[in-house]
């Protein structure tokens, strides 16, 4: 047996998406980083060993403009390009590549942490090292460093060093949570095994092994939806262990789950109730996908109220949007729904104080083991949200190293810097504006070759409109800056009739639901058509924000649907939408009552007046990297011909080291890793494809090209500037081609010193 010692600035234990994102974030900020994973592949529950699809704030398309950016966003887009069929083996390499391309990051696979050394009293512990055993290589490695991140899911490192933690459900009295039990209960969300099937094109028999459970003796056939065409994460409800100890009883939980899978397959193949003659069982997971175990105590504990009331934090460093998703402790043997879900009306924030230990001075955490109650954890536990927290925790660790500070000291003295560093990396932040003094774009005057000024559908698409009966209320989301006066609608009608048109504001800037009625009117719709009908829709908010123009149902009227959404526009449909019958969804929330999924990607033909500044050039330097009270991007006029440009001018020359560009990649679109919702576009059409950046050097009227790119398919592009460039007085981004949409779209144009 060999023994070695590895020293690094930051040591991350756990190679799920939280740990991967944490390690990559720290390494990109120049820190020597180690990532330790106890499996041969990265990705945790999303890996090919477990095969859970990666969900996040989009919540299968329920939340709006909610897809994560940053490191998990990179992996989503790369998987969309490389892996349109959703092969979990291909996803393994998407995750592995993003780790291995970082020169400051050293990866240790198949390495199980067995020991940890910590010193200090119970309320001020300090991790000195962790020790791992690498299977196969028979190497014992001691990892030493000043900062550690526990991204193990089960909280192994924190447990070894004495970090305070919680197990099970808190009482209602402790945090005042509506859904909490009256008394604390040591119950958990259970674990799951999944299986894959394959159609061989000819009959295949199945002889159930002795370990297969007879599911006819259980509630499963009557309480769960079983379909022969489903496999993989469609069977998320094969869950058990909530009344046991998720770690201590892991082997028993696995055996029970496997026996039930074999019994379900026997039922599908041999009961005669399914068209399954040609199907075979291709794969069964052998590693239970765990949902819950230890949750460490931080300086702040995320609560149910923070999710549903969307608490705003001065240290918000990530966001979520998944529902509070609670499962019965009995799992698959429960007679009720497999899950009960309640959504917030928009994305919610996760504070940095929930990402470090209250009593271990140099321990941060991200993923399933953060500081949250059992109830709040039900919304924060999904993998893309864990990855967003991982990027925040890794970034924080890098800044702790730079400032020689503990995480608590970083919160007290440098939390604004932490958020600005995350924003510069295009991480998953909500409501954080660019206040970076090193970004010269903030002091520049922004102009453009053209701008989309009329919010609405292009006239050129009217001939291809599709009629849609107004049998349900529809809502058109419209960005308003500075005001909205009228909305014209392309309508047809069977007889002379009327339609009620309303204007609603959305409440919080990140929400996209009709929250407050601002105006109501009734318009006449003549028989025949389609023809343009105008409605008075006055709305003049003090700050830029979204309005929702609601058309109340009238089955005698048809709207004319366009096949492409203008930037900053969505369509809502007034109906309760639930596509998983194993789930019970709380229907009281506006988000659930007004889904976007039924008409996603389409919108009634409309146009608004007066001319809008919602997509003006200065929106690309306004500081927000995602929709927040409006789209926060510049869009050129779709009818403009030739290359389109966005220009920055300074009164005094500036010097800079790099250009940072953020392009629109439609964060409303879910990019599920296994394509639960399939998008046909391998490269997102909203992205800029071919572009160049030019500058005017001080004392010259000529443009010098400093960046030139072709076939871009990425959202964030960082371009170092030539060392000999010197000072310049203007910079211009010239967009020659997009990946499909008619207008150039730029979210951020930063010029960093």
C-alpha positions in Angstrom: 0.0 0.0 0.0 1.3 3.4 -0.9 0.7 6.6 1.1 0.9 10.2 -0.3 0.0 13.7 0.9 -1.6 16.2 -1.4 -1.8 19.9 -0.5 -4.2 22.3 -2.1 -5.9 25.6 -1.5 -9.4 24.2 -1.6 -10.4 20.6 -1.1 -13.9 19.5 -2.4 -15.3 16.2 -1.4 -18.1 14.8 -3.4 -18.3 14.6 -7.2 -22.0 15.2 -7.8 -23.0 18.3 -9.6 -22.7 20.4 -6.5 -19.1 19.3 -6.0 -18.2 19.6 -9.7 -19.5 23.1 -9.9 -17.8 24.1 -6.6 -14.4 22.7 -7.7 -14.6 24.2 -11.2 -15.6 27.6 -9.8 -12.7 27.7 -7.4 -10.2 26.5 -10.0 -11.3 29.2 -12.5 -10.5 31.8 -9.9 -6.9 30.6 -9.8 -7.1 28.4 -6.7 -5.3 25.0 -6.6 -8.3 22.8 -6.1 -8.8 19.1 -5.5 -12.0 17.2 -6.3 -12.5 13.8 -4.5 -15.2 11.4 -5.7 -15.9 7.9 -4.4 -17.2 6.6 -7.7 -15.6 6.0 -11.1 -17.8 8.7 -12.8 -18.8 12.2 -11.9 -22.3 13.6 -11.6 -23.7 11.8 -8.6 -27.4 11.0 -9.0 -27.2 12.2 -12.6 -24.4 9.8 -13.6 -24.9 6.7 -15.7 -24.7 4.7 -12.5 -27.9 6.2 -11.2 -29.5 8.0 -14.1 -31.7 10.6 -12.5 -32.5 13.5 -14.9 -31.2 16.9 -13.8 -34.0 19.1 -12.7 -33.7 22.6 -11.4 -35.5 25.9 -11.1 -37.4 25.5 -14.4 -39.4 22.7 -12.6 -40.2 20.8 -15.8 -41.3 24.1 -17.5 -43.5 25.4 -14.6 -41.3 28.3 -13.7 -40.6 31.1 -16.2 -37.2 32.3 -17.4 -35.7 30.2 -14.6 -33.1 27.9 -16.1 -29.7 28.1 -14.4 -26.7 29.8 -15.9 -23.1 29.6 -14.9 -21.4 26.2 -14.8 -24.5 24.0 -14.7 -25.8 26.2 -17.6 -22.6 25.3 -19.6 -23.2 21.6 -19.0 -26.8 21.9 -20.0 -26.0 23.5 -23.3 -23.1 21.2 -24.0 -25.3 18.2 -23.4 -28.0 19.7 -25.7 -25.4 19.9 -28.4 -23.6 16.6 -27.9 -26.4 14.4 -26.6 -29.7 15.2 -28.2 -31.0 11.6 -27.5 -30.3 12.0 -23.7 -27.8 9.1 -23.4 -26.7 9.1 -19.7 -23.3 7.7 -20.7 -22.7 10.7 -22.9 -23.7 13.0 -20.0 -20.9 11.4 -17.9 -18.3 12.8 -20.3 -19.9 16.2 -20.5 -19.4 16.5 -16.7 -15.9 14.9 -16.8 -14.7 17.3 -19.6 -15.7 20.4 -17.7 -13.5 19.2 -14.8 -10.5 18.0 -16.8 -10.1 21.1 -18.8 -9.4 23.2 -15.7 -5.6 23.4 -15.2 -5.9 24.3 -11.5 -8.1 21.3 -10.7 -6.9 17.8 -9.8 -9.4 15.0 -9.8 -9.3 11.9 -7.7 -11.9 9.3 -8.7 -12.7 6.0 -6.9 -11.4 7.7 -3.7 -13.5 7.2 -0.6 -12.8 9.6 2.3 -12.5 7.4 5.4 -11.0 9.8 8.0 -10.8 13.5 8.8 -8.7 15.4 11.2 -10.1 18.5 13.0 -9.1 20.6 16.0 -10.6 23.1 18.3 -13.6 23.3 20.6 -17.1 22.2 19.6 -18.2 25.7 18.6 -15.0 26.5 16.6 -13.8 23.4 14.9 -11.2 23.6 12.1 -10.6 20.9 9.5 -7.0 20.0 9.0 -7.1 17.1 6.6 -9.2 14.4 5.1 -7.9 10.9 4.2 -9.0 8.9 1.3 -8.5 5.4 0.0 -8.4 4.9 -3.8 -9.8 1.6 -4.8 -7.9 -0.4 -7.4 -4.8 1.7 -7.0 -4.5 0.9 -3.3 -3.3 4.4 -2.4 -4.0 6.1 0.9 -4.0 9.9 0.4 -4.0 12.6 3.0 -5.4 15.8 1.6 -4.4 19.0 3.5 -5.5 22.6 2.9 -7.1 25.6 4.5 -10.6 25.3 3.1 -12.9 22.3 2.7 -16.2 21.8 1.0 -18.6 18.9 1.9 -20.5 18.1 -1.3 -21.0 14.5 -0.4 -24.8 14.6 -0.2 -24.9 12.6 3.0 -22.6 15.0 4.8 -19.8 12.6 5.5 -17.0 15.1 6.0 -19.0 17.3 8.3 -20.0 14.3 10.4 -16.4 13.2 10.7 -15.3 16.6 11.9 -18.2 17.3 14.3 -20.3 19.8 12.2 -23.7 20.3 13.7 -26.5 18.8 11.7 -30.1 17.8 11.5 -31.8 14.5 10.7 -35.5 14.2 9.8 -38.4 16.6 10.1 -38.4 19.6 12.5 -41.5 20.4 14.5 -43.9 23.1 13.6 -42.9 25.1 16.7 -39.2 25.3 15.8 -39.6 27.4 12.6 -43.3 28.0 12.3 -43.6 26.1 9.1 -47.2 25.4 8.0 -46.3 21.9 6.6 -44.1 20.8 9.5 -45.4 18.1 11.9 -46.4 19.0 15.4 -43.5 17.0 16.8 -40.1 16.3 15.3 -39.9 13.0 13.4 -36.9 11.1 12.2 -38.3 10.4 8.8 -36.7 11.2 5.4 -37.4 11.4 1.7 -36.5 7.9 0.5 -34.1 6.5 -2.0 -34.8 5.3 -5.6 -33.5 2.8 -8.1 -34.3 3.2 -11.7 -34.5 0.8 -14.7 -34.3 1.1 -18.5 -36.1 -1.0 -21.1 -35.5 -1.7 -24.8 -37.7 -2.8 -27.7 -35.9 -5.7 -29.5 -38.4 -6.0 -32.3 -39.4 -9.6 -31.5 -41.0 -11.4 -28.6 -38.8 -11.7 -25.5 -39.8 -13.8 -22.4 -39.2 -12.8 -18.8 -38.8 -15.3 -16.0 -38.9 -13.4 -12.7 -36.1 -14.3 -10.3 -36.8 -15.5 -6.8 -36.0 -12.1 -5.4 -38.8 -10.4 -7.4 -41.6 -9.1 -5.2 -45.2 -9.9 -6.0 -46.5 -6.4 -6.3 -50.1 -7.6 -6.3 -49.6 -8.0 -2.5 -48.8 -4.3 -2.3 -50.7 -1.0 -2.9 -48.5 -0.3 -6.0 -50.8 -1.5 -8.8 -53.7 0.6 -7.5 -51.8 3.7 -6.2 -49.2 4.3 -8.9 -49.3 4.8 -12.6 -47.5 1.9 -14.4 -46.9 2.1 -18.2 -45.0 -0.3 -20.4 -43.4 2.5 -22.5 -41.9 4.4 -19.5 -38.5 3.8 -18.0 -35.8 5.7 -16.2 -36.8 8.7 -14.1 -40.5 8.3 -15.1 -40.4 5.8 -12.3 -39.0 8.2 -9.7 -41.7 6.9 -7.4 -40.0 3.6 -6.9 -38.8 5.0 -3.5 -38.3 3.5 -0.1 -36.4 3.9 3.2 -38.0 7.0 4.6 -38.8 5.3 7.9 -35.3 3.8 8.1 -31.8 5.2 8.4 -30.9 6.2 4.8 -27.2 5.5 5.4 -27.2 2.7 8.0 -29.8 0.8 6.1 -28.6 1.6 2.6 -28.0 -2.1 1.6 -31.5 -3.2 2.8 -33.0 -0.2 1.0 -31.3 -1.2 -2.3 -32.4 -4.8 -2.0 -36.0 -3.8 -1.4 -36.0 -1.4 -4.3 -34.5 -3.9 -6.7 -37.0 -6.6 -5.7 -39.8 -4.2 -6.5 -38.4 -3.2 -9.9 -38.2 -6.9 -10.8 -41.8 -7.3 -9.6 -43.0 -4.4 -11.6 -41.2 -5.8 -14.7 -42.8 -9.2 -14.1 -46.2 -7.4 -13.8 -45.6 -5.5 -17.1 -44.3 -8.6 -19.0 -46.5 -11.4 -17.7 -49.8 -9.9 -16.4 -51.3 -9.6 -19.9 -52.3 -6.0 -19.1 -49.6 -4.3 -21.2 -48.3 -4.3 -24.8 -44.8 -5.5 -23.8 -44.1 -8.7 -25.7 -41.0 -7.2 -27.5 -39.6 -5.3 -24.5 -36.6 -6.5 -22.5 -35.1 -5.2 -19.3 -31.9 -3.4 -20.4 -30.5 -1.9 -17.2 -31.2 -1.7 -13.5 -29.4 0.7 -11.2 -27.5 -0.8 -8.3 -26.7 2.4 -6.4 -29.7 4.0 -4.7 -30.3 7.6 -5.6 -30.6 9.2 -2.2 -32.7 12.3 -1.6 -32.1 13.2 2.0 -29.9 12.6 5.0 -27.8 15.0 7.1 -28.5 18.7 6.7 -25.8 20.8 8.3 -26.6 23.8 10.4 -25.3 27.1 9.1 -25.6 30.7 10.2 -29.0 30.7 8.5 -31.5 27.9 8.1 -33.6 28.1 4.9 -37.3 27.7 5.8 -40.6 27.0 4.1 -41.6 30.7 4.4 -38.4 31.7 2.5 -39.5 29.5 -0.4 -43.2 30.5 -0.6 -42.7 34.2 0.3 -39.6 34.4 -1.9 -37.5 36.1 0.8 -34.9 38.5 -0.5 -31.5 38.1 1.1 -28.5 40.5 1.1 -26.4 37.4 0.6 -28.5 35.6 -2.0 -26.0 33.6 -4.1 -28.1 31.1 -5.9 -31.8 30.5 -6.7 -34.3 27.6 -6.9 -37.7 27.2 -8.4 -38.6 23.6 -7.8 -41.7 23.0 -5.7 -41.7 22.1 -2.1 -41.7 18.5 -3.0 -42.5 16.2 -0.1 -42.9 12.4 -0.4 -44.6 10.0 2.0 -42.1 8.3 4.3 -43.6 4.9 3.2 -42.5 5.7 -0.4 -43.8 3.3 -3.0 -46.0 1.5 -0.4 -48.0 4.6 0.5 -51.6 4.5 -0.7 -51.7 8.3 -1.3 -49.8 10.3 -4.0 -46.1 9.7 -4.5 -45.4 13.4 -3.9 -47.2 16.5 -2.7 -45.9 19.7 -4.3 -46.4 23.4 -3.7 -44.8 26.0 -5.9 -43.7 29.5 -5.1 -45.0 32.1 -7.7 -41.4 32.6 -9.0 -37.9 31.7 -8.2 -36.6 31.9 -4.7 -33.2 32.9 -3.3 -30.7 30.8 -1.3 -28.4 32.7 1.1 -24.7 32.2 1.4 -25.2 31.8 5.2 -26.8 28.4 4.5 -23.7 27.2 2.7 -21.2 27.1 5.6 -21.1 25.4 8.9 -22.1 27.2 12.1 -19.4 25.6 14.1 -16.6 24.4 11.7 -14.8 27.6 10.7 -13.3 26.4 7.4 -16.1 24.1 6.2 -18.5 25.1 3.4 -21.2 22.8 2.0 -23.4 22.6 -1.1 -26.0 20.2 -2.4 -28.3 18.0 -0.3 -26.5 18.8 3.0 -27.0 22.6 3.2 -28.6 24.4 6.1 -32.3 24.1 5.5 -35.3 22.6 7.2 -36.8 19.4 5.8 -39.6 21.4 4.2 -37.4 24.0 2.5 -35.0 21.2 1.5 -37.8 19.7 -0.5 -37.5 22.6 -2.9 -33.7 23.1 -2.8 -32.5 19.5 -3.2 -32.8 19.1 -7.0 -29.5 18.7 -8.9 -29.3 21.9 -10.9 -30.1 23.9 -7.8 -27.4 22.0 -6.0 -25.0 22.8 -8.8 -25.9 26.5 -8.5 -25.2 26.4 -4.8 -21.9 24.5 -5.6 -20.7 27.3 -7.8 -21.5 29.8 -5.1 -19.8 27.8 -2.4 -16.7 27.2 -4.6 -16.5 30.9 -5.5 -16.8 31.8 -1.8 -14.1 29.4 -0.9 -11.8 31.1 -3.5 -12.5 34.5 -2.0 -12.0 33.2 1.6 -8.5 32.0 0.5 -7.8 35.4 -1.2 -8.8 37.4 1.9 -7.6 34.9 4.5 -11.1 34.9 5.9 -13.5 32.3 7.3 -16.8 32.0 5.4 -18.5 33.9 8.2 -16.0 36.7 7.9 -16.6 36.7 4.1 -20.3 37.1 4.7 -19.7 40.0 7.1 -17.2 41.9 5.1 -17.2 40.7 1.5 -20.6 39.5 0.6 -21.1 42.2 -2.0 -17.8 41.1 -3.6 -19.0 37.5 -3.6 -22.1 38.4 -5.5 -20.3 40.6 -8.0 -17.8 37.8 -8.6 -20.6 35.4 -9.2 -22.4 37.8 -11.5 -19.2 38.3 -13.5 -19.1 34.6 -14.1 -22.8 34.6 -15.2 -23.7 32.4 -12.3 -27.3 31.7 -11.2 -28.3 35.0 -9.4 -31.6 36.8 -9.2 -32.0 40.5 -8.6 -28.3 41.3 -8.4 -27.2 44.3 -10.5 -23.7 44.9 -11.9 -21.9 47.2 -9.5 -18.4 46.1 -10.6 -16.1 49.1 -10.6 -13.7 47.2 -12.9 -16.4 47.1 -15.7 -15.9 50.1 -17.9 -19.2 49.4 -19.7 -21.1 50.9 -16.8 -19.7 54.4 -17.5 -20.1 54.1 -21.3 -22.8 55.5 -23.6 -24.5 52.6 -25.4 -25.8 52.9 -28.9 -26.8 50.4 -31.6 -27.4 50.0 -35.3 -31.1 49.3 -34.6 -33.4 48.4 -31.8 -36.6 46.4 -31.5 -38.9 49.2 -30.4 -42.4 47.7 -31.0 -43.2 44.9 -28.6 -45.2 42.4 -30.6 -45.2 39.9 -33.4 -43.6 40.7 -36.8 -46.0 41.6 -39.5 -44.2 39.2 -41.8 -45.4 36.2 -39.9 -49.2 37.0 -40.1 -49.7 34.9 -43.2 -48.6 31.8 -41.3 -50.8 32.4 -38.2 -52.7 29.4 -36.7 -56.2 30.0 -35.4 -56.8 29.2 -31.7 -60.2 29.3 -30.1 -60.3 31.5 -27.0 -61.8 28.8 -24.8 -59.5 29.6 -21.9 -58.2 32.9 -20.6 -54.8 33.7 -22.2 -52.1 36.0 -20.8 -49.5 37.8 -22.9 -46.4 38.8 -21.0 -45.2 42.2 -22.2 -42.1 44.0 -21.0 -43.0 47.7 -20.2 -40.5 50.5 -20.2 -41.5 53.3 -19.7 -45.2 52.7 -20.3 -47.8 50.7 -22.1 -50.8 52.5 -23.6 -52.6 50.2 -26.1 -52.4 46.6 -27.3 -53.7 45.5 -30.7 -54.8 41.9 -31.2 -55.4 40.0 -34.4 -58.8 38.3 -33.8 -61.6 36.6 -35.7 -65.1 35.9 -34.5 -68.1 33.8 -35.5 -70.5 36.6 -34.7 -70.2 40.2 -33.5 -69.1 39.8 -29.9 -66.9 41.2 -27.2 -63.7 40.3 -25.3 -62.7 41.5 -21.9 -59.0 42.6 -21.8 -57.1 43.3 -18.6 -53.7 44.5 -17.6 -52.0 42.8 -14.6 -48.7 43.5 -12.8 -46.7 40.6 -11.6 -45.9 41.5 -8.0 -42.2 40.6 -7.6 -39.8 41.4 -10.4 -38.8 37.8 -10.9 -42.4 36.6 -11.0 -44.4 36.1 -14.2 -48.0 35.7 -12.9 -51.0 38.0 -13.0 -50.8 39.3 -9.4 -52.5 42.7 -9.3 -55.2 44.0 -11.6 -54.2 47.4 -13.1 -56.9 48.0 -15.7 -59.9 46.3 -17.3 -61.7 47.1 -20.6 -64.1 45.5 -23.0 -63.5 45.6 -26.7 -65.8 44.9 -29.7 -64.8 42.1 -32.0 -66.6 42.1 -35.4 -67.7 39.0 -37.1 -65.3 37.5 -39.6 -61.7 38.4 -39.7 -59.0 38.0 -38.7 -58.7 41.7 -38.2 -56.8 44.0 -35.8 -58.7 45.1 -32.8 -57.3 47.7 -30.3 -57.6 47.7 -26.5 -56.7 50.4 -24.1 -54.1 48.8 -21.8 -52.6 51.6 -19.7 -49.7 50.7 -17.4 -46.9 53.1 -16.4 -44.8 51.6 -13.6 -42.1 53.6 -11.9 -39.5 51.0 -12.7 -39.3 48.7 -15.8 -41.3 45.6 -15.3 -43.5 43.1 -17.0 -47.2 43.4 -17.6 -49.6 40.6 -18.4 -52.3 41.5 -20.9 -55.1 39.0 -20.2 -57.8 38.1 -22.7 -60.7 36.6 -21.0 -62.3 33.5 -22.6 -64.9 33.8 -25.3 -65.3 30.6 -27.3 -66.8 32.6 -30.2 -63.4 34.3 -30.7 -60.2 33.0 -32.2 -56.7 34.5 -31.6 -54.1 34.0 -34.3 -51.0 32.3 -33.0 -47.5 33.1 -34.2 -44.9 30.3 -34.1 -42.1 32.4 -32.7 -41.8 34.4 -29.5 -40.4 37.9 -29.6 -37.8 38.6 -27.0 -39.2 39.3 -23.5 -42.6 37.8 -24.4 -44.4 34.6 -23.0 -47.9 33.2 -23.2 -49.8 32.0 -20.2 -52.9 29.8 -20.3 -55.5 29.9 -17.4 -55.7 26.2 -16.5 -54.3 23.9 -13.9 -51.6 21.8 -15.6 -50.2 18.6 -14.1 -48.6 16.0 -16.4 -47.6 13.5 -13.7 -50.6 11.7 -12.2 -48.4 10.3 -9.4 -48.1 13.8 -8.0 -50.6 15.9 -6.1 -50.0 19.6 -6.8 -51.3 22.3 -4.6 -53.6 24.3 -7.0 -53.8 27.5 -4.9 -50.7 29.2 -6.4 -50.9 31.5 -9.4 -47.9 29.7 -11.0 -49.9 26.5 -11.2 -53.1 28.3 -12.3 -51.4 30.1 -15.2 -48.9 27.6 -16.9 -46.9 28.5 -19.9 -46.4 24.9 -21.1 -49.7 24.5 -23.1 -48.7 27.2 -25.6 -44.9 27.3 -25.0 -43.1 28.9 -27.9 -46.2 30.5 -29.4 -48.1 33.7 -28.8 -51.2 35.4 -30.1 -50.4 38.0 -32.8 -50.3 41.3 -31.0 -48.5 44.7 -31.0 -48.2 47.4 -28.4 -47.7 51.1 -28.3 -45.9 53.4 -27.7 -42.4 52.5 -28.8 -40.6 50.7 -26.0 -37.1 51.0 -24.4 -37.3 47.5 -22.9 -34.8 46.2 -25.4 -32.7 49.4 -25.9 -28.9 49.3 -26.1 -28.4 50.4 -22.5 -30.2 47.3 -21.3 -27.0 45.3 -22.2 -25.2 47.4 -19.6 -28.0 47.6 -17.1 -26.4 45.1 -14.8 -28.8 42.1 -14.7 -27.9 38.9 -16.4 -31.4 37.5 -16.5 -35.0 38.6 -16.7 -35.9 40.7 -13.6 -38.7 43.1 -14.1 -38.1 42.8 -17.9 -35.7 41.0 -20.3 -32.5 43.0 -19.6 -31.0 42.6 -23.1 -30.5 44.5 -26.3 -32.3 43.2 -29.4 -31.8 44.6 -32.8 -34.8 45.3 -35.1 -35.8 42.0 -36.7 -36.3 43.7 -40.1 -32.9 45.4 -40.1 -30.6 44.2 -42.8 -26.9 43.4 -42.6 -24.7 43.1 -39.6 -26.0 44.7 -36.4 -23.8 46.3 -33.8 -23.8 47.4 -30.2 -21.4 50.2 -29.4 -19.9 51.7 -26.2 -18.3 55.1 -26.1 -16.3 56.8 -23.4 -15.6 60.5 -22.8 -12.1 59.5 -21.6 -9.9 56.7 -22.9 -10.0 53.4 -21.0 -7.7 50.4 -20.7 -9.0 46.9 -20.3 -7.8 43.3 -20.1 -10.8 41.4 -21.4 -14.2 41.6 -23.0 -17.0 39.6 -21.5 -20.1 38.9 -23.5 -23.4 37.2 -22.5 -25.7 36.1 -25.2 -29.4 35.1 -25.0 -29.9 31.4 -24.7 -33.6 31.4 -23.8 -33.5 30.6 -20.1 -37.2 29.9 -20.2 -36.5 26.6 -22.1 -35.9 23.5 -19.9 -32.8 21.6 -21.0 -33.3 18.4 -19.0 -30.2 16.2 -19.4 -32.2 13.1 -20.4 -34.7 15.3 -22.4 -37.9 14.9 -20.3 -39.0 17.8 -22.4 -37.3 17.6 -25.8 -36.2 20.7 -27.7 -35.3 20.1 -31.4 -32.5 22.7 -31.4 -29.1 21.3 -30.7 -27.8 24.9 -30.7 -30.2 27.4 -29.2 -31.4 29.7 -32.0 -31.4 32.8 -29.8 -27.6 32.6 -29.5 -25.3 34.9 -31.5 -23.3 32.7 -33.9 -20.8 34.9 -35.8 -19.4 38.1 -34.4 -16.4 40.3 -33.9 -15.4 42.9 -31.4 -13.7 46.1 -32.6 -12.2 49.1 -30.7 -11.2 52.6 -31.6 -7.8 53.2 -30.0 -7.2 56.6 -28.5 -6.4 59.2 -31.1 -7.7 57.1 -34.0 -11.0 56.9 -35.9 -10.2 53.5 -37.3 -11.7 50.3 -36.0 -9.3 47.5 -34.9 -10.7 44.0 -34.7 -9.6 42.4 -31.4 -12.0 39.4 -31.3 -13.5 37.4 -34.2 -15.6 34.3 -33.6 -17.5 31.9 -35.9 -20.0 29.2 -35.0 -20.5 30.2 -31.4 -22.9 28.1 -29.4 -22.1 29.4 -25.9 -23.8 32.0 -23.7 -20.8 33.4 -21.8 -17.7 34.3 -23.9 -14.6 35.7 -22.2 -12.0 37.2 -24.6 -8.6 38.5 -23.4 -7.6 41.7 -25.2 -4.2 42.0 -26.9 -1.4 43.1 -24.6 -0.3 45.9 -27.0 -3.8 47.4 -27.3 -3.4 50.4 -25.1 -6.2 52.8 -24.3 -9.4 53.1 -26.5 -12.4 55.3 -26.6 -15.0 53.0 -28.2 -15.8 49.3 -28.4 -18.2 47.7 -30.8 -19.7 44.3 -30.9 -20.7 43.4 -34.5 -23.2 40.6 -34.9 -23.0 39.0 -38.3 -25.3 36.0 -37.8 -27.4 34.4 -35.1 -28.2 30.7 -34.7 -31.7 31.2 -36.0 -33.7 34.2 -34.7 -34.2 37.3 -36.7 -32.6 39.8 -34.2 -29.3 40.0 -32.5 -29.7 39.6 -28.7 -27.1 40.6 -26.2 -27.6 40.4 -22.5 -24.3 41.8 -21.3 -21.3 43.6 -22.9 -18.7 44.1 -20.3 -15.2 45.7 -20.7 -13.2 44.6 -17.7 -9.9 46.2 -16.5 
